[in-house]
Amino acid sequence: MKISVEKSCYMIFENKTKVKTNLNLKINGNSLNNEEKVKFLGIMLDSKLTFSPMVADLKERCNSRLHLIKYLSNRKWGLKPETL
């Protein structure tokens, strides 16, 4: 099995803000990056497990779609309420 070093990273889960731990992890002589947030299987994980980056992204996507629906439901378009 081959591991892609470019796609690999590591994350330390912690609840303290003052502690900054950087490890020197290597795979085949290549260093791994320490990331604060990572998307894994569609879930955005952050180092404190608050899920706030994922919620913010979801909120942004929902708001953009909601604005589109509000724009299309304007009476100037002449759409019937049944169609909307």
PDB file of N, CA, C and O in Angstrom:
ATOM      1  N   MET A   1       0.841  -1.163   0.000  1.00  0.00           N
ATOM      2  CA  MET A   1       0.000   0.000   0.000  1.00  0.00           C
ATOM      3  C   MET A   1       0.894   1.237   0.000  1.00  0.00           C
ATOM      4  O   MET A   1       1.865   1.315   0.753  1.00  0.00           O
ATOM      5  N   LYS A   2       0.556   2.196  -0.850  1.00  0.00           N
ATOM      6  CA  LYS A   2       1.315   3.436  -0.916  1.00  0.00           C
ATOM      7  C   LYS A   2       0.543   4.551  -0.212  1.00  0.00           C
ATOM      8  O   LYS A   2      -0.680   4.642  -0.326  1.00  0.00           O
ATOM      9  N   ILE A   3       1.264   5.383   0.506  1.00  0.00           N
ATOM     10  CA  ILE A   3       0.681   6.523   1.198  1.00  0.00           C
ATOM     11  C   ILE A   3       1.126   7.788   0.497  1.00  0.00           C
ATOM     12  O   ILE A   3       2.320   7.991   0.279  1.00  0.00           O
ATOM     13  N   SER A   4       0.176   8.644   0.141  1.00  0.00           N
ATOM     14  CA  SER A   4       0.483   9.910  -0.494  1.00  0.00           C
ATOM     15  C   SER A   4       0.838  10.935   0.582  1.00  0.00           C
ATOM     16  O   SER A   4      -0.017  11.332   1.374  1.00  0.00           O
ATOM     17  N   VAL A   5       2.091  11.359   0.607  1.00  0.00           N
ATOM     18  CA  VAL A   5       2.553  12.304   1.618  1.00  0.00           C
ATOM     19  C   VAL A   5       1.930  13.681   1.388  1.00  0.00           C
ATOM     20  O   VAL A   5       1.696  14.419   2.346  1.00  0.00           O
ATOM     21  N   GLU A   6       1.659  14.035   0.133  1.00  0.00           N
ATOM     22  CA  GLU A   6       1.072  15.338  -0.167  1.00  0.00           C
ATOM     23  C   GLU A   6      -0.338  15.460   0.408  1.00  0.00           C
ATOM     24  O   GLU A   6      -0.745  16.550   0.812  1.00  0.00           O
ATOM     25  N   LYS A   7      -1.084  14.361   0.448  1.00  0.00           N
ATOM     26  CA  LYS A   7      -2.452  14.374   0.945  1.00  0.00           C
ATOM     27  C   LYS A   7      -2.533  14.070   2.437  1.00  0.00           C
ATOM     28  O   LYS A   7      -3.595  14.226   3.039  1.00  0.00           O
ATOM     29  N   SER A   8      -1.440  13.644   3.035  1.00  0.00           N
ATOM     30  CA  SER A   8      -1.447  13.235   4.431  1.00  0.00           C
ATOM     31  C   SER A   8      -1.081  14.398   5.342  1.00  0.00           C
ATOM     32  O   SER A   8      -0.283  15.263   4.983  1.00  0.00           O
ATOM     33  N   CYS A   9      -1.678  14.400   6.519  1.00  0.00           N
ATOM     34  CA  CYS A   9      -1.373  15.400   7.537  1.00  0.00           C
ATOM     35  C   CYS A   9      -1.718  14.791   8.895  1.00  0.00           C
ATOM     36  O   CYS A   9      -2.245  13.682   8.976  1.00  0.00           O
ATOM     37  N   TYR A  10      -1.419  15.522   9.939  1.00  0.00           N
ATOM     38  CA  TYR A  10      -1.788  15.053  11.267  1.00  0.00           C
ATOM     39  C   TYR A  10      -2.438  16.190  12.032  1.00  0.00           C
ATOM     40  O   TYR A  10      -2.242  17.366  11.726  1.00  0.00           O
ATOM     41  N   MET A  11      -3.219  15.809  13.040  1.00  0.00           N
ATOM     42  CA  MET A  11      -3.927  16.777  13.864  1.00  0.00           C
ATOM     43  C   MET A  11      -3.893  16.298  15.303  1.00  0.00           C
ATOM     44  O   MET A  11      -4.043  15.108  15.577  1.00  0.00           O
ATOM     45  N   ILE A  12      -3.700  17.218  16.202  1.00  0.00           N
ATOM     46  CA  ILE A  12      -3.705  16.909  17.629  1.00  0.00           C
ATOM     47  C   ILE A  12      -4.992  17.469  18.208  1.00  0.00           C
ATOM     48  O   ILE A  12      -5.238  18.673  18.133  1.00  0.00           O
ATOM     49  N   PHE A  13      -5.816  16.599  18.786  1.00  0.00           N
ATOM     50  CA  PHE A  13      -7.064  17.031  19.397  1.00  0.00           C
ATOM     51  C   PHE A  13      -6.787  17.421  20.843  1.00  0.00           C
ATOM     52  O   PHE A  13      -6.252  16.632  21.622  1.00  0.00           O
ATOM     53  N   GLU A  14      -7.160  18.653  21.189  1.00  0.00           N
ATOM     54  CA  GLU A  14      -6.908  19.167  22.537  1.00  0.00           C
ATOM     55  C   GLU A  14      -7.976  20.185  22.881  1.00  0.00           C
ATOM     56  O   GLU A  14      -8.614  20.758  21.998  1.00  0.00           O
ATOM     57  N   ASN A  15      -8.166  20.405  24.184  1.00  0.00           N
ATOM     58  CA  ASN A  15      -9.138  21.397  24.596  1.00  0.00           C
ATOM     59  C   ASN A  15      -8.481  22.628  25.209  1.00  0.00           C
ATOM     60  O   ASN A  15      -9.177  23.587  25.540  1.00  0.00           O
ATOM     61  N   LYS A  16      -7.191  22.627  25.363  1.00  0.00           N
ATOM     62  CA  LYS A  16      -6.480  23.781  25.903  1.00  0.00           C
ATOM     63  C   LYS A  16      -5.975  24.637  24.751  1.00  0.00           C
ATOM     64  O   LYS A  16      -5.534  24.113  23.727  1.00  0.00           O
ATOM     65  N   THR A  17      -6.041  25.962  24.921  1.00  0.00           N
ATOM     66  CA  THR A  17      -5.610  26.855  23.850  1.00  0.00           C
ATOM     67  C   THR A  17      -4.147  27.257  23.986  1.00  0.00           C
ATOM     68  O   THR A  17      -3.528  27.670  23.005  1.00  0.00           O
ATOM     69  N   LYS A  18      -3.593  27.144  25.170  1.00  0.00           N
ATOM     70  CA  LYS A  18      -2.230  27.618  25.397  1.00  0.00           C
ATOM     71  C   LYS A  18      -1.173  26.622  24.930  1.00  0.00           C
ATOM     72  O   LYS A  18      -0.037  27.009  24.654  1.00  0.00           O
ATOM     73  N   VAL A  19      -1.528  25.372  24.842  1.00  0.00           N
ATOM     74  CA  VAL A  19      -0.554  24.339  24.495  1.00  0.00           C
ATOM     75  C   VAL A  19      -0.458  24.216  22.977  1.00  0.00           C
ATOM     76  O   VAL A  19      -1.446  23.908  22.311  1.00  0.00           O
ATOM     77  N   LYS A  20       0.730  24.456  22.434  1.00  0.00           N
ATOM     78  CA  LYS A  20       0.980  24.265  21.009  1.00  0.00           C
ATOM     79  C   LYS A  20       2.039  23.178  20.870  1.00  0.00           C
ATOM     80  O   LYS A  20       3.205  23.383  21.206  1.00  0.00           O
ATOM     81  N   THR A  21       1.622  22.037  20.377  1.00  0.00           N
ATOM     82  CA  THR A  21       2.524  20.915  20.225  1.00  0.00           C
ATOM     83  C   THR A  21       2.751  20.649  18.750  1.00  0.00           C
ATOM     84  O   THR A  21       1.801  20.395  18.009  1.00  0.00           O
ATOM     85  N   ASN A  22       3.979  20.706  18.327  1.00  0.00           N
ATOM     86  CA  ASN A  22       4.344  20.358  16.956  1.00  0.00           C
ATOM     87  C   ASN A  22       5.234  19.130  16.995  1.00  0.00           C
ATOM     88  O   ASN A  22       6.283  19.128  17.640  1.00  0.00           O
ATOM     89  N   LEU A  23       4.816  18.112  16.318  1.00  0.00           N
ATOM     90  CA  LEU A  23       5.598  16.893  16.226  1.00  0.00           C
ATOM     91  C   LEU A  23       6.321  16.864  14.894  1.00  0.00           C
ATOM     92  O   LEU A  23       5.866  17.467  13.922  1.00  0.00           O
ATOM     93  N   ASN A  24       7.413  16.186  14.846  1.00  0.00           N
ATOM     94  CA  ASN A  24       8.174  16.046  13.612  1.00  0.00           C
ATOM     95  C   ASN A  24       7.912  14.645  13.055  1.00  0.00           C
ATOM     96  O   ASN A  24       8.770  13.765  13.129  1.00  0.00           O
ATOM     97  N   LEU A  25       6.712  14.454  12.497  1.00  0.00           N
ATOM     98  CA  LEU A  25       6.338  13.155  11.949  1.00  0.00           C
ATOM     99  C   LEU A  25       6.768  13.074  10.497  1.00  0.00           C
ATOM    100  O   LEU A  25       6.610  14.028   9.735  1.00  0.00           O
ATOM    101  N   LYS A  26       7.318  11.919  10.121  1.00  0.00           N
ATOM    102  CA  LYS A  26       7.797  11.730   8.762  1.00  0.00           C
ATOM    103  C   LYS A  26       7.307  10.396   8.207  1.00  0.00           C
ATOM    104  O   LYS A  26       7.174   9.406   8.926  1.00  0.00           O
ATOM    105  N   ILE A  27       7.044  10.407   6.902  1.00  0.00           N
ATOM    106  CA  ILE A  27       6.734   9.183   6.167  1.00  0.00           C
ATOM    107  C   ILE A  27       7.701   9.122   5.003  1.00  0.00           C
ATOM    108  O   ILE A  27       7.726  10.022   4.164  1.00  0.00           O
ATOM    109  N   ASN A  28       8.483   8.083   4.947  1.00  0.00           N
ATOM    110  CA  ASN A  28       9.504   7.896   3.906  1.00  0.00           C
ATOM    111  C   ASN A  28      10.426   9.114   3.788  1.00  0.00           C
ATOM    112  O   ASN A  28      10.831   9.481   2.685  1.00  0.00           O
ATOM    113  N   GLY A  29      10.751   9.727   4.902  1.00  0.00           N
ATOM    114  CA  GLY A  29      11.648  10.874   4.911  1.00  0.00           C
ATOM    115  C   GLY A  29      10.999  12.207   4.635  1.00  0.00           C
ATOM    116  O   GLY A  29      11.670  13.238   4.685  1.00  0.00           O
ATOM    117  N   ASN A  30       9.703  12.219   4.345  1.00  0.00           N
ATOM    118  CA  ASN A  30       8.969  13.462   4.084  1.00  0.00           C
ATOM    119  C   ASN A  30       8.169  13.857   5.318  1.00  0.00           C
ATOM    120  O   ASN A  30       7.492  13.023   5.918  1.00  0.00           O
ATOM    121  N   SER A  31       8.248  15.124   5.693  1.00  0.00           N
ATOM    122  CA  SER A  31       7.547  15.611   6.874  1.00  0.00           C
ATOM    123  C   SER A  31       6.059  15.777   6.602  1.00  0.00           C
ATOM    124  O   SER A  31       5.651  16.139   5.499  1.00  0.00           O
ATOM    125  N   LEU A  32       5.256  15.505   7.628  1.00  0.00           N
ATOM    126  CA  LEU A  32       3.814  15.710   7.557  1.00  0.00           C
ATOM    127  C   LEU A  32       3.469  17.071   8.136  1.00  0.00           C
ATOM    128  O   LEU A  32       4.140  17.554   9.048  1.00  0.00           O
ATOM    129  N   ASN A  33       2.424  17.687   7.606  1.00  0.00           N
ATOM    130  CA  ASN A  33       1.974  18.990   8.071  1.00  0.00           C
ATOM    131  C   ASN A  33       1.010  18.839   9.235  1.00  0.00           C
ATOM    132  O   ASN A  33       0.222  17.894   9.281  1.00  0.00           O
ATOM    133  N   ASN A  34       1.075  19.772  10.173  1.00  0.00           N
ATOM    134  CA  ASN A  34       0.111  19.844  11.269  1.00  0.00           C
ATOM    135  C   ASN A  34      -1.005  20.774  10.831  1.00  0.00           C
ATOM    136  O   ASN A  34      -0.746  21.930  10.495  1.00  0.00           O
ATOM    137  N   GLU A  35      -2.234  20.297  10.827  1.00  0.00           N
ATOM    138  CA  GLU A  35      -3.377  21.078  10.358  1.00  0.00           C
ATOM    139  C   GLU A  35      -4.310  21.396  11.519  1.00  0.00           C
ATOM    140  O   GLU A  35      -4.442  20.603  12.451  1.00  0.00           O
ATOM    141  N   GLU A  36      -4.956  22.558  11.460  1.00  0.00           N
ATOM    142  CA  GLU A  36      -5.925  22.953  12.479  1.00  0.00           C
ATOM    143  C   GLU A  36      -7.320  22.419  12.164  1.00  0.00           C
ATOM    144  O   GLU A  36      -8.095  22.126  13.074  1.00  0.00           O
ATOM    145  N   LYS A  37      -7.641  22.292  10.875  1.00  0.00           N
ATOM    146  CA  LYS A  37      -8.917  21.714  10.476  1.00  0.00           C
ATOM    147  C   LYS A  37      -8.719  20.869   9.228  1.00  0.00           C
ATOM    148  O   LYS A  37      -7.948  21.222   8.335  1.00  0.00           O
ATOM    149  N   VAL A  38      -9.432  19.741   9.182  1.00  0.00           N
ATOM    150  CA  VAL A  38      -9.282  18.763   8.103  1.00  0.00           C
ATOM    151  C   VAL A  38     -10.661  18.237   7.743  1.00  0.00           C
ATOM    152  O   VAL A  38     -11.492  18.002   8.620  1.00  0.00           O
ATOM    153  N   LYS A  39     -10.902  18.054   6.453  1.00  0.00           N
ATOM    154  CA  LYS A  39     -12.137  17.435   6.000  1.00  0.00           C
ATOM    155  C   LYS A  39     -11.871  15.949   5.797  1.00  0.00           C
ATOM    156  O   LYS A  39     -11.024  15.565   4.990  1.00  0.00           O
ATOM    157  N   PHE A  40     -12.602  15.115   6.539  1.00  0.00           N
ATOM    158  CA  PHE A  40     -12.415  13.677   6.500  1.00  0.00           C
ATOM    159  C   PHE A  40     -13.777  13.019   6.334  1.00  0.00           C
ATOM    160  O   PHE A  40     -14.646  13.152   7.196  1.00  0.00           O
ATOM    161  N   LEU A  41     -13.961  12.312   5.229  1.00  0.00           N
ATOM    162  CA  LEU A  41     -15.212  11.635   4.896  1.00  0.00           C
ATOM    163  C   LEU A  41     -16.402  12.585   4.949  1.00  0.00           C
ATOM    164  O   LEU A  41     -17.480  12.213   5.411  1.00  0.00           O
ATOM    165  N   GLY A  42     -16.203  13.818   4.473  1.00  0.00           N
ATOM    166  CA  GLY A  42     -17.272  14.795   4.401  1.00  0.00           C
ATOM    167  C   GLY A  42     -17.524  15.571   5.675  1.00  0.00           C
ATOM    168  O   GLY A  42     -18.390  16.446   5.699  1.00  0.00           O
ATOM    169  N   ILE A  43     -16.790  15.273   6.735  1.00  0.00           N
ATOM    170  CA  ILE A  43     -16.967  15.965   8.009  1.00  0.00           C
ATOM    171  C   ILE A  43     -15.745  16.826   8.264  1.00  0.00           C
ATOM    172  O   ILE A  43     -14.616  16.339   8.211  1.00  0.00           O
ATOM    173  N   MET A  44     -15.968  18.109   8.540  1.00  0.00           N
ATOM    174  CA  MET A  44     -14.876  19.031   8.835  1.00  0.00           C
ATOM    175  C   MET A  44     -14.539  18.926  10.323  1.00  0.00           C
ATOM    176  O   MET A  44     -15.349  19.272  11.184  1.00  0.00           O
ATOM    177  N   LEU A  45     -13.342  18.447  10.604  1.00  0.00           N
ATOM    178  CA  LEU A  45     -12.878  18.302  11.982  1.00  0.00           C
ATOM    179  C   LEU A  45     -11.918  19.428  12.311  1.00  0.00           C
ATOM    180  O   LEU A  45     -11.060  19.773  11.498  1.00  0.00           O
ATOM    181  N   ASP A  46     -12.056  20.009  13.507  1.00  0.00           N
ATOM    182  CA  ASP A  46     -11.065  20.971  13.971  1.00  0.00           C
ATOM    183  C   ASP A  46     -10.411  20.420  15.224  1.00  0.00           C
ATOM    184  O   ASP A  46     -10.888  19.440  15.796  1.00  0.00           O
ATOM    185  N   SER A  47      -9.330  21.038  15.652  1.00  0.00           N
ATOM    186  CA  SER A  47      -8.513  20.474  16.727  1.00  0.00           C
ATOM    187  C   SER A  47      -9.222  20.462  18.075  1.00  0.00           C
ATOM    188  O   SER A  47      -8.790  19.755  18.986  1.00  0.00           O
ATOM    189  N   LYS A  48     -10.297  21.226  18.222  1.00  0.00           N
ATOM    190  CA  LYS A  48     -11.026  21.260  19.488  1.00  0.00           C
ATOM    191  C   LYS A  48     -12.346  20.493  19.424  1.00  0.00           C
ATOM    192  O   LYS A  48     -13.089  20.458  20.404  1.00  0.00           O
ATOM    193  N   LEU A  49     -12.640  19.880  18.278  1.00  0.00           N
ATOM    194  CA  LEU A  49     -13.859  19.105  18.044  1.00  0.00           C
ATOM    195  C   LEU A  49     -15.125  19.917  18.332  1.00  0.00           C
ATOM    196  O   LEU A  49     -16.064  19.407  18.944  1.00  0.00           O
ATOM    197  N   THR A  50     -15.150  21.178  17.891  1.00  0.00           N
ATOM    198  CA  THR A  50     -16.331  22.019  18.072  1.00  0.00           C
ATOM    199  C   THR A  50     -17.253  21.968  16.862  1.00  0.00           C
ATOM    200  O   THR A  50     -18.417  22.358  16.962  1.00  0.00           O
ATOM    201  N   PHE A  51     -16.761  21.499  15.730  1.00  0.00           N
ATOM    202  CA  PHE A  51     -17.502  21.410  14.472  1.00  0.00           C
ATOM    203  C   PHE A  51     -17.941  22.780  13.964  1.00  0.00           C
ATOM    204  O   PHE A  51     -18.799  22.848  13.083  1.00  0.00           O
ATOM    205  N   SER A  52     -17.386  23.871  14.486  1.00  0.00           N
ATOM    206  CA  SER A  52     -17.779  25.209  14.045  1.00  0.00           C
ATOM    207  C   SER A  52     -17.394  25.496  12.595  1.00  0.00           C
ATOM    208  O   SER A  52     -18.166  26.178  11.921  1.00  0.00           O
ATOM    209  N   PRO A  53     -16.249  25.026  12.056  1.00  0.00           N
ATOM    210  CA  PRO A  53     -15.987  25.256  10.621  1.00  0.00           C
ATOM    211  C   PRO A  53     -17.011  24.571   9.724  1.00  0.00           C
ATOM    212  O   PRO A  53     -17.394  25.119   8.691  1.00  0.00           O
ATOM    213  N   MET A  54     -17.455  23.379  10.109  1.00  0.00           N
ATOM    214  CA  MET A  54     -18.427  22.656   9.302  1.00  0.00           C
ATOM    215  C   MET A  54     -19.785  23.350   9.355  1.00  0.00           C
ATOM    216  O   MET A  54     -20.472  23.450   8.338  1.00  0.00           O
ATOM    217  N   VAL A  55     -20.172  23.826  10.524  1.00  0.00           N
ATOM    218  CA  VAL A  55     -21.454  24.518  10.676  1.00  0.00           C
ATOM    219  C   VAL A  55     -21.437  25.826   9.899  1.00  0.00           C
ATOM    220  O   VAL A  55     -22.431  26.174   9.263  1.00  0.00           O
ATOM    221  N   ALA A  56     -20.320  26.560   9.938  1.00  0.00           N
ATOM    222  CA  ALA A  56     -20.210  27.821   9.201  1.00  0.00           C
ATOM    223  C   ALA A  56     -20.301  27.585   7.694  1.00  0.00           C
ATOM    224  O   ALA A  56     -20.952  28.352   6.985  1.00  0.00           O
ATOM    225  N   ASP A  57     -19.657  26.535   7.207  1.00  0.00           N
ATOM    226  CA  ASP A  57     -19.719  26.205   5.781  1.00  0.00           C
ATOM    227  C   ASP A  57     -21.141  25.814   5.374  1.00  0.00           C
ATOM    228  O   ASP A  57     -21.633  26.245   4.332  1.00  0.00           O
ATOM    229  N   LEU A  58     -21.789  25.008   6.188  1.00  0.00           N
ATOM    230  CA  LEU A  58     -23.162  24.594   5.906  1.00  0.00           C
ATOM    231  C   LEU A  58     -24.104  25.793   5.921  1.00  0.00           C
ATOM    232  O   LEU A  58     -24.996  25.890   5.079  1.00  0.00           O
ATOM    233  N   LYS A  59     -23.911  26.702   6.870  1.00  0.00           N
ATOM    234  CA  LYS A  59     -24.741  27.905   6.955  1.00  0.00           C
ATOM    235  C   LYS A  59     -24.563  28.779   5.716  1.00  0.00           C
ATOM    236  O   LYS A  59     -25.533  29.324   5.191  1.00  0.00           O
ATOM    237  N   GLU A  60     -23.327  28.911   5.255  1.00  0.00           N
ATOM    238  CA  GLU A  60     -23.048  29.714   4.061  1.00  0.00           C
ATOM    239  C   GLU A  60     -23.703  29.116   2.824  1.00  0.00           C
ATOM    240  O   GLU A  60     -24.274  29.848   2.015  1.00  0.00           O
ATOM    241  N   ARG A  61     -23.630  27.797   2.664  1.00  0.00           N
ATOM    242  CA  ARG A  61     -24.251  27.153   1.511  1.00  0.00           C
ATOM    243  C   ARG A  61     -25.771  27.275   1.550  1.00  0.00           C
ATOM    244  O   ARG A  61     -26.398  27.501   0.515  1.00  0.00           O
ATOM    245  N   CYS A  62     -26.370  27.127   2.735  1.00  0.00           N
ATOM    246  CA  CYS A  62     -27.825  27.253   2.864  1.00  0.00           C
ATOM    247  C   CYS A  62     -28.274  28.680   2.588  1.00  0.00           C
ATOM    248  O   CYS A  62     -29.288  28.894   1.923  1.00  0.00           O
ATOM    249  N   ASN A  63     -27.529  29.657   3.094  1.00  0.00           N
ATOM    250  CA  ASN A  63     -27.900  31.053   2.864  1.00  0.00           C
ATOM    251  C   ASN A  63     -27.839  31.421   1.389  1.00  0.00           C
ATOM    252  O   ASN A  63     -28.693  32.165   0.907  1.00  0.00           O
ATOM    253  N   SER A  64     -26.850  30.917   0.665  1.00  0.00           N
ATOM    254  CA  SER A  64     -26.761  31.242  -0.757  1.00  0.00           C
ATOM    255  C   SER A  64     -27.951  30.661  -1.520  1.00  0.00           C
ATOM    256  O   SER A  64     -28.473  31.300  -2.433  1.00  0.00           O
ATOM    257  N   ARG A  65     -28.374  29.475  -1.158  1.00  0.00           N
ATOM    258  CA  ARG A  65     -29.539  28.877  -1.820  1.00  0.00           C
ATOM    259  C   ARG A  65     -30.827  29.576  -1.410  1.00  0.00           C
ATOM    260  O   ARG A  65     -31.746  29.713  -2.218  1.00  0.00           O
ATOM    261  N   LEU A  66     -30.896  30.015  -0.167  1.00  0.00           N
ATOM    262  CA  LEU A  66     -32.078  30.726   0.297  1.00  0.00           C
ATOM    263  C   LEU A  66     -32.220  32.067  -0.413  1.00  0.00           C
ATOM    264  O   LEU A  66     -33.331  32.477  -0.750  1.00  0.00           O
ATOM    265  N   HIS A  67     -31.098  32.752  -0.643  1.00  0.00           N
ATOM    266  CA  HIS A  67     -31.144  34.011  -1.369  1.00  0.00           C
ATOM    267  C   HIS A  67     -31.623  33.799  -2.804  1.00  0.00           C
ATOM    268  O   HIS A  67     -32.344  34.638  -3.344  1.00  0.00           O
ATOM    269  N   LEU A  68     -31.238  32.712  -3.410  1.00  0.00           N
ATOM    270  CA  LEU A  68     -31.696  32.404  -4.762  1.00  0.00           C
ATOM    271  C   LEU A  68     -33.199  32.170  -4.783  1.00  0.00           C
ATOM    272  O   LEU A  68     -33.885  32.644  -5.688  1.00  0.00           O
ATOM    273  N   ILE A  69     -33.718  31.448  -3.801  1.00  0.00           N
ATOM    274  CA  ILE A  69     -35.154  31.185  -3.726  1.00  0.00           C
ATOM    275  C   ILE A  69     -35.917  32.491  -3.491  1.00  0.00           C
ATOM    276  O   ILE A  69     -36.971  32.710  -4.088  1.00  0.00           O
ATOM    277  N   LYS A  70     -35.388  33.354  -2.625  1.00  0.00           N
ATOM    278  CA  LYS A  70     -36.036  34.645  -2.379  1.00  0.00           C
ATOM    279  C   LYS A  70     -36.048  35.487  -3.650  1.00  0.00           C
ATOM    280  O   LYS A  70     -37.037  36.158  -3.944  1.00  0.00           O
ATOM    281  N   TYR A  71     -34.967  35.452  -4.391  1.00  0.00           N
ATOM    282  CA  TYR A  71     -34.878  36.222  -5.620  1.00  0.00           C
ATOM    283  C   TYR A  71     -35.889  35.723  -6.654  1.00  0.00           C
ATOM    284  O   TYR A  71     -36.557  36.521  -7.311  1.00  0.00           O
ATOM    285  N   LEU A  72     -35.995  34.413  -6.792  1.00  0.00           N
ATOM    286  CA  LEU A  72     -36.915  33.846  -7.779  1.00  0.00           C
ATOM    287  C   LEU A  72     -38.374  34.002  -7.375  1.00  0.00           C
ATOM    288  O   LEU A  72     -39.248  34.004  -8.242  1.00  0.00           O
ATOM    289  N   SER A  73     -38.661  34.131  -6.087  1.00  0.00           N
ATOM    290  CA  SER A  73     -40.042  34.238  -5.633  1.00  0.00           C
ATOM    291  C   SER A  73     -40.557  35.672  -5.673  1.00  0.00           C
ATOM    292  O   SER A  73     -41.674  35.929  -5.224  1.00  0.00           O
ATOM    293  N   ASN A  74     -39.780  36.604  -6.193  1.00  0.00           N
ATOM    294  CA  ASN A  74     -40.206  37.987  -6.306  1.00  0.00           C
ATOM    295  C   ASN A  74     -41.389  38.070  -7.274  1.00  0.00           C
ATOM    296  O   ASN A  74     -41.419  37.369  -8.285  1.00  0.00           O
ATOM    297  N   ARG A  75     -42.348  38.919  -6.965  1.00  0.00           N
ATOM    298  CA  ARG A  75     -43.555  39.032  -7.795  1.00  0.00           C
ATOM    299  C   ARG A  75     -43.278  39.609  -9.173  1.00  0.00           C
ATOM    300  O   ARG A  75     -44.098  39.443 -10.076  1.00  0.00           O
ATOM    301  N   LYS A  76     -42.162  40.274  -9.361  1.00  0.00           N
ATOM    302  CA  LYS A  76     -41.840  40.851 -10.667  1.00  0.00           C
ATOM    303  C   LYS A  76     -41.607  39.768 -11.715  1.00  0.00           C
ATOM    304  O   LYS A  76     -41.731  40.025 -12.913  1.00  0.00           O
ATOM    305  N   TRP A  77     -41.278  38.584 -11.279  1.00  0.00           N
ATOM    306  CA  TRP A  77     -41.043  37.491 -12.219  1.00  0.00           C
ATOM    307  C   TRP A  77     -42.355  36.981 -12.804  1.00  0.00           C
ATOM    308  O   TRP A  77     -42.367  36.377 -13.876  1.00  0.00           O
ATOM    309  N   GLY A  78     -43.447  37.222 -12.107  1.00  0.00           N
ATOM    310  CA  GLY A  78     -44.757  36.792 -12.595  1.00  0.00           C
ATOM    311  C   GLY A  78     -45.059  35.335 -12.363  1.00  0.00           C
ATOM    312  O   GLY A  78     -45.913  34.771 -13.046  1.00  0.00           O
ATOM    313  N   LEU A  79     -44.381  34.702 -11.416  1.00  0.00           N
ATOM    314  CA  LEU A  79     -44.634  33.285 -11.131  1.00  0.00           C
ATOM    315  C   LEU A  79     -45.865  33.151 -10.233  1.00  0.00           C
ATOM    316  O   LEU A  79     -46.111  33.982  -9.359  1.00  0.00           O
ATOM    317  N   LYS A  80     -46.605  32.118 -10.464  1.00  0.00           N
ATOM    318  CA  LYS A  80     -47.787  31.849  -9.646  1.00  0.00           C
ATOM    319  C   LYS A  80     -47.360  31.249  -8.309  1.00  0.00           C
ATOM    320  O   LYS A  80     -46.350  30.549  -8.248  1.00  0.00           O
ATOM    321  N   PRO A  81     -48.102  31.508  -7.247  1.00  0.00           N
ATOM    322  CA  PRO A  81     -47.768  30.915  -5.941  1.00  0.00           C
ATOM    323  C   PRO A  81     -47.761  29.390  -5.976  1.00  0.00           C
ATOM    324  O   PRO A  81     -47.000  28.761  -5.241  1.00  0.00           O
ATOM    325  N   GLU A  82     -48.610  28.779  -6.833  1.00  0.00           N
ATOM    326  CA  GLU A  82     -48.628  27.310  -6.913  1.00  0.00           C
ATOM    327  C   GLU A  82     -47.309  26.775  -7.479  1.00  0.00           C
ATOM    328  O   GLU A  82     -46.833  25.715  -7.073  1.00  0.00           O
ATOM    329  N   THR A  83     -46.730  27.519  -8.418  1.00  0.00           N
ATOM    330  CA  THR A  83     -45.468  27.112  -9.025  1.00  0.00           C
ATOM    331  C   THR A  83     -44.318  27.200  -8.014  1.00  0.00           C
ATOM    332  O   THR A  83     -43.435  26.343  -7.972  1.00  0.00           O
ATOM    333  N   LEU A  84     -44.358  28.258  -7.208  1.00  0.00           N
ATOM    334  CA  LEU A  84     -43.305  28.423  -6.210  1.00  0.00           C
ATOM    335  C   LEU A  84     -43.410  27.369  -5.146  1.00  0.00           C
ATOM    336  O   LEU A  84     -42.604  27.348  -4.216  1.00  0.00           O
TER     337      LEU A  84
END
